[in-house]
């Protein structure tokens, strides 16, 4: 499905996910009572995005497709979450 995806398109997906995590980190820092565990997970996920972005620079077509698949799924998953990290309730 992602065999012909360009590295540039995957980079946009990674940036979208990274931006989501960065925004959540800022919200967590500003929270009256920050959740230390959530903050740690958010930072780890943001670091993983940075690592994947770096790996993308030297990735072959198969690796690009794998990264694209992961980040496409991640974008869909994150769009289904409330801004505070909770899940949306599906009607």
C-alpha positions as CSV (number, residue, x, y, z in Angstrom):
1,X,0.0,0.0,0.0
2,X,2.8,2.4,0.8
3,X,5.3,1.0,-1.8
4,X,5.4,4.1,-3.9
5,X,5.2,6.7,-1.2
6,X,7.9,9.4,-1.3
7,X,10.2,10.1,1.6
8,X,8.9,13.7,1.6
9,X,5.3,12.5,2.2
10,X,6.5,10.3,5.1
11,X,8.4,13.2,6.5
12,X,5.1,15.2,6.6
13,X,3.5,12.4,8.5
14,X,6.3,12.3,11.0
15,X,6.1,16.1,11.4
16,X,2.4,15.9,12.0
17,X,2.8,13.3,14.7
18,X,5.8,15.2,16.2
19,X,3.7,18.3,16.4
20,X,0.9,16.5,18.2
21,X,3.3,15.2,20.8
22,X,5.0,18.5,21.2
23,X,1.7,20.3,21.8
24,X,0.7,17.6,24.3
25,X,4.0,18.1,26.1
26,X,3.4,21.8,26.4
27,X,-0.1,21.2,27.7
28,X,1.2,18.7,30.2
29,X,3.8,21.2,31.4
30,X,1.1,23.8,31.9
31,X,-1.3,21.6,33.7
32,X,-2.1,22.4,37.3
33,X,-1.0,18.9,38.3
34,X,1.1,17.4,35.5
35,X,0.9,13.7,35.0
36,X,4.6,12.6,35.3
37,X,4.0,9.3,33.6
38,X,2.1,10.8,30.7
39,X,4.8,13.5,30.3
40,X,7.5,10.8,30.2
41,X,5.6,8.8,27.5
42,X,5.0,11.9,25.4
43,X,8.7,12.8,25.6
44,X,9.7,9.2,24.6
45,X,7.3,9.2,21.7
46,X,8.6,12.6,20.5
47,X,12.1,11.2,20.7
48,X,11.0,8.2,18.7
49,X,9.7,10.5,16.0
50,X,13.0,12.3,15.8
51,X,14.8,8.9,15.5
52,X,12.5,7.8,12.7
53,X,12.9,11.1,10.9
54,X,16.7,10.6,11.1
55,X,16.3,7.0,9.9
56,X,14.2,8.2,7.0
57,X,17.2,10.1,5.5
58,X,19.0,6.8,4.7
59,X,16.0,4.5,4.3
60,X,15.5,2.3,1.3
61,X,12.1,1.9,-0.4
62,X,11.0,-0.9,1.9
63,X,12.0,1.0,5.0
64,X,10.2,4.2,3.8
65,X,7.1,2.1,3.2
66,X,7.3,0.6,6.8
67,X,7.7,4.1,8.3
68,X,4.9,5.4,6.2
69,X,2.6,2.6,7.4
70,X,3.4,3.2,11.1
71,X,2.9,6.9,10.9
72,X,-0.2,6.8,8.8
73,X,-1.7,4.5,11.5
74,X,-0.4,6.8,14.3
75,X,-2.0,9.9,12.7
76,X,-5.3,8.1,12.5
77,X,-4.9,7.0,16.2
78,X,-4.0,10.4,17.4
79,X,-6.9,12.1,15.6
80,X,-9.2,9.8,17.5
81,X,-7.9,11.1,20.9
82,X,-9.1,13.9,23.0
83,X,-6.6,16.8,23.4
84,X,-6.1,15.7,27.1
85,X,-4.9,12.2,25.9
86,X,-8.2,10.4,26.6
87,X,-10.1,8.5,23.9
88,X,-13.0,10.0,22.1
89,X,-16.3,8.3,22.8
90,X,-17.6,6.9,19.6
91,X,-21.4,7.2,19.1
